[in-house]
Amino acid sequence: MINSLALFAAMDVQTWTYILVGITFALYIGIAIWSRAGSTKEFYVAGGGVSPLANGMATAADWMSAASFISMAGIISFAGYDGAVYLMGWTGGYVLLALLLAPYLRKFGKFTVPDFIGDRYYSNTARLVGVICALLVSFTYVAGQMRGVGLVFSRFLEVDINTGVIIGMIIVLFYAVLGGMKGITYTQVAQYCVLIFAFMVPAIFISIQMTGNPIPQLGFGGKLNDGSGMYLLDKLDGLSTDLGFAEYTEGSKSLVDVFAITLALMVGTAGLPHVIVRFFTVKRVKDARKSAGLALLLIAILYTTAPAVSVFARTNLIETVSNKPYLSMPEWFKKWETTGLITFEDKNKDGTIQYFADKSKNELVVDNDIMVLANPEIAQLPNWVIALVAAGSLAAALSTAAGLLLVISSSVSHDLIKKMINPDISEKGELIAARLSAVIAVCVAGYFGINPPGFVAATVALAFGLAAASFFPAIILGIFYKRMNKEGAIAGMVVGIASMLFYMMKYRLGWFDDTLPDKSNWWFGISPEGFGTVAMILNFVVSIVIMKFTPAPPEDVQDIVENIRIPSGAGEATH
C-alpha cells in the first residue's frame, strides 16, 4: 500500500495527464456509443425527452466553454476590474435567455434557430439568412474552443499545438457524429462533472494555501495567512503598482465601452444557437424553465470562483517571476516557454527577469490563456491536480465544440437541405447529410483552431457580438411583436451581421488598413468586442423601419405568435 502511494506521488505531470485525460476520453466515447442516435429527432434534439437535471448540466457544460474555463480568469488576471465585463455580460445574458427566450422557443417546437426564423418569418430567404448567421457565429465560436484544445495538448501532453487540435477534432467528431444531440447531451453531463471538479479543486487548495479559507469566493477578499494582516487584494494592488501596472481593483476602460461589451455579451448569449437548441431537448415548456434555472446555479459555481482564481494566479505569478534570476525559474516556466505562450527576452543582459508595464523595459510576455492552466503549477500543487486541470479544460472546450458542431450540421442538413433544397429527402438521407456536415464542420473548425484570430476569450467575445447583431432582435421581435414581418427581419439581420463583420475585420483583423492597433479610431470609443451592441441597435432600427412600410404577416403567423406567449402551454409543447 505504501509502495503504491509512493508510486502515485512520484508520477510526473505528463503521466498523470495521460491517465486522467485517457479515462475521461474513454468515458465520453463510451457514452457516445451507448447513446448513438437512430433518428433525426434523436440527432437534432436528443428525442425531446431529456430530464431537466440532465439538460441543466448539459447546458452548463455547453455554456462553460474554453473561454469560461481557460480564458476568462486569464483576462481578469491581467485586466483586473476591467475583466469584470465578461462576468457581468455572460452571467446576465444567461438570465436574459432563461427568462425571455427559452420557454417561448420551446413552445414553438422547432429543431433549430434558423428553423424558428424561417417559420416565424414565413420565408425561405429568412431561413437562409438565419443559416448563414448561425454558421458565422458557430465557426467564430468554435475557433476559440479548438485553440483551447491545442493549448492543453501542447503543454501537458507535450505535442505540437497543431497535433493537439487534430486529436481534439477526432474525439469531438466521434461522439458528435455518432450520437448527435443525444450523444452530446449525456457526454456533456459527464463533462460538466469533470470540468467543475477540475476548476474547484485547485481553487480550494490555493485559497487554503494563501488565506486559510477553503471557500475561494471568500478567500480572495480575505486576509493573507502569513501573519502580515494584509488583505490579498491590497497586496495585489501594491504588487501591480510597483511594476507600473494600474491598480488591480481599478478600471481603465471607458464607461461607454464597458456598457457596450457587457450588453453585447448579454444579448449575444440570448442569441447563441448552440445554447438555445438545448431547450428544444426537454419534453415540456416547464422543463425548459427548470433546466434553465438549474443551469444558472451550476454555472454560478464556476463564475463566482473565476475572480478568486484570477487573483491567486496573478499574485503567485508576480511573486514567482518578477526580478528573479532566469536560471532559477521552476520547471513549469521552461515548459510553458516551449509552447511560445511565455517569452523572455533579456534586454539588459543581466540574467534577471524584469517584468514591467513599460514595454520598453519589460522582458516577459505572458499569454492570458495560460493563467488557469499554469495556476496549480505556479502554486506548486500536486501533479495530479495539475493534470486534473488539463482534463477539465479539455472537457470545457470539447463540450462546447460539440454543441457548436451540431448547430452547424443541423443548419446545413435540416434547414438548408431538408427545408429548402430537397424537401422529399428521407429521414435516413437527412441523417447521413447531418453526419457528413458535422465531418466537414470539424475540419473547418480544426483549421480555425490552428490559425485562430486571437486569444480564446477575445475570439469567443466576437462570436457573441455576431449573435447579438443578427439573432437577438429577430428572435425578440418574433416572439413579442406580432406585426414584425419577414421584410423587416431579413433586412435587420443582414444589416446587423454585415456591420459587425465589417467592424471585426477592420479593427480586430486589420483587413482594410493599418488601424488595427489604434484604439483612437474606434467608433464611439467602442472596442470590437462591444460593437455587437451598436450592430444590434442598427438591426432593431432597420427591422422596425422596414416593417412599417411593408405588409403585415399573414393571420396564421400572427396566431402562432399569440399562442406561444400563452402561459397555459406549460404542459406538452406542440409540434
Rosetta blueprint (number, residue, H / E / L):
1 M L
2 I H
3 N H
4 S H
5 L H
6 A H
7 L H
8 F H
9 A H
10 A H
11 M L
12 D L
13 V H
14 Q H
15 T H
16 W H
17 T H
18 Y H
19 I H
20 L H
21 V H
22 G H
23 I H
24 T H
25 F H
26 A H
27 L H
28 Y H
29 I H
30 G H
31 I H
32 A H
33 I H
34 W H
35 S L
36 R L
37 A L
38 G L
39 S L
40 T H
41 K H
42 E H
43 F H
44 Y H
45 V H
46 A H
47 G H
48 G H
49 G L
50 V E
51 S L
52 P H
53 L H
54 A H
55 N H
56 G H
57 M H
58 A H
59 T H
60 A H
61 A H
62 D H
63 W H
64 M L
65 S L
66 A H
67 A H
68 S H
69 F H
70 I H
71 S H
72 M H
73 A H
74 G H
75 I H
76 I H
77 S H
78 F H
79 A H
80 G H
81 Y H
82 D H
83 G H
84 A H
85 V H
86 Y H
87 L H
88 M H
89 G H
90 W H
91 T H
92 G H
93 G H
94 Y H
95 V H
96 L H
97 L H
98 A H
99 L H
100 L H
101 L H
102 A H
103 P H
104 Y H
105 L H
106 R H
107 K H
108 F H
109 G L
110 K L
111 F L
112 T L
113 V H
114 P H
115 D H
116 F H
117 I H
118 G H
119 D H
120 R H
121 Y L
122 Y L
123 S L
124 N H
125 T H
126 A H
127 R H
128 L H
129 V H
130 G H
131 V H
132 I H
133 C H
134 A H
135 L H
136 L H
137 V H
138 S H
139 F H
140 T H
141 Y H
142 V H
143 A H
144 G H
145 Q H
146 M H
147 R H
148 G H
149 V H
150 G H
151 L H
152 V H
153 F H
154 S H
155 R H
156 F H
157 L L
158 E L
159 V L
160 D L
161 I H
162 N H
163 T H
164 G H
165 V H
166 I H
167 I H
168 G H
169 M H
170 I H
171 I H
172 V H
173 L H
174 F H
175 Y H
176 A H
177 V H
178 L H
179 G H
180 G H
181 M H
182 K H
183 G H
184 I H
185 T H
186 Y H
187 T H
188 Q H
189 V H
190 A H
191 Q H
192 Y H
193 C H
194 V H
195 L H
196 I H
197 F H
198 A H
199 F H
200 M H
201 V H
202 P H
203 A H
204 I H
205 F H
206 I H
207 S H
208 I H
209 Q H
210 M H
211 T H
212 G L
213 N L
214 P L
215 I L
216 P H
217 Q H
218 L H
219 G H
220 F L
221 G L
222 G L
223 K E
224 L L
225 N L
226 D L
227 G L
228 S L
229 G L
230 M L
231 Y E
232 L H
233 L H
234 D H
235 K H
236 L H
237 D H
238 G H
239 L H
240 S H
241 T H
242 D H
243 L L
244 G L
245 F L
246 A L
247 E L
248 Y L
249 T L
250 E L
251 G L
252 S L
253 K L
254 S L
255 L H
256 V H
257 D H
258 V H
259 F H
260 A H
261 I H
262 T H
263 L H
264 A H
265 L H
266 M H
267 V H
268 G H
269 T H
270 A L
271 G L
272 L L
273 P H
274 H H
275 V H
276 I H
277 V H
278 R H
279 F H
280 F H
281 T L
282 V E
283 K L
284 R E
285 V H
286 K H
287 D H
288 A H
289 R H
290 K H
291 S H
292 A H
293 G H
294 L H
295 A H
296 L H
297 L H
298 L H
299 I H
300 A H
301 I H
302 L H
303 Y H
304 T H
305 T H
306 A H
307 P H
308 A H
309 V H
310 S H
311 V H
312 F H
313 A H
314 R H
315 T H
316 N H
317 L H
318 I H
319 E H
320 T H
321 V H
322 S L
323 N L
324 K L
325 P E
326 Y H
327 L H
328 S H
329 M L
330 P L
331 E H
332 W H
333 F H
334 K H
335 K H
336 W H
337 E H
338 T H
339 T H
340 G L
341 L L
342 I E
343 T E
344 F E
345 E L
346 D L
347 K L
348 N L
349 K L
350 D L
351 G L
352 T E
353 I L
354 Q L
355 Y L
356 F L
357 A L
358 D L
359 K L
360 S L
361 K L
362 N L
363 E L
364 L E
365 V E
366 V E
367 D L
368 N H
369 D H
370 I H
371 M H
372 V H
373 L H
374 A H
375 N H
376 P H
377 E H
378 I H
379 A L
380 Q L
381 L L
382 P L
383 N H
384 W H
385 V H
386 I H
387 A H
388 L H
389 V H
390 A H
391 A H
392 G H
393 S H
394 L H
395 A H
396 A H
397 A H
398 L H
399 S H
400 T H
401 A H
402 A H
403 G H
404 L H
405 L H
406 L H
407 V H
408 I H
409 S H
410 S H
411 S H
412 V H
413 S H
414 H H
415 D H
416 L H
417 I H
418 K H
419 K H
420 M H
421 I H
422 N L
423 P L
424 D L
425 I L
426 S L
427 E H
428 K H
429 G H
430 E H
431 L H
432 I H
433 A H
434 A H
435 R H
436 L H
437 S H
438 A H
439 V H
440 I H
441 A H
442 V H
443 C H
444 V H
445 A H
446 G H
447 Y H
448 F H
449 G H
450 I H
451 N L
452 P L
453 P L
454 G L
455 F L
456 V H
457 A H
458 A H
459 T H
460 V H
461 A H
462 L H
463 A H
464 F H
465 G H
466 L H
467 A H
468 A H
469 A H
470 S H
471 F H
472 F H
473 P H
474 A H
475 I H
476 I H
477 L H
478 G H
479 I H
480 F H
481 Y L
482 K L
483 R L
484 M L
485 N L
486 K H
487 E H
488 G H
489 A H
490 I H
491 A H
492 G H
493 M H
494 V H
495 V H
496 G H
497 I H
498 A H
499 S H
500 M H
501 L H
502 F H
503 Y H
504 M H
505 M H
506 K H
507 Y H
508 R L
509 L L
510 G L
511 W L
512 F L
513 D L
514 D L
515 T L
516 L L
517 P L
518 D L
519 K H
520 S H
521 N H
522 W L
523 W H
524 F H
525 G H
526 I L
527 S L
528 P L
529 E L
530 G L
531 F H
532 G H
533 T H
534 V H
535 A H
536 M H
537 I H
538 L H
539 N H
540 F H
541 V H
542 V H
543 S H
544 I H
545 V H
546 I H
547 M H
548 K H
549 F L
550 T L
551 P L
552 A L
553 P L
554 P L
555 E H
556 D H
557 V H
558 Q H
559 D H
560 I H
561 V H
562 E H
563 N H
564 I H
565 R L
566 I L
567 P H
568 S H
569 G H
570 A H
571 G L
572 E E
573 A L
574 T L
575 H L
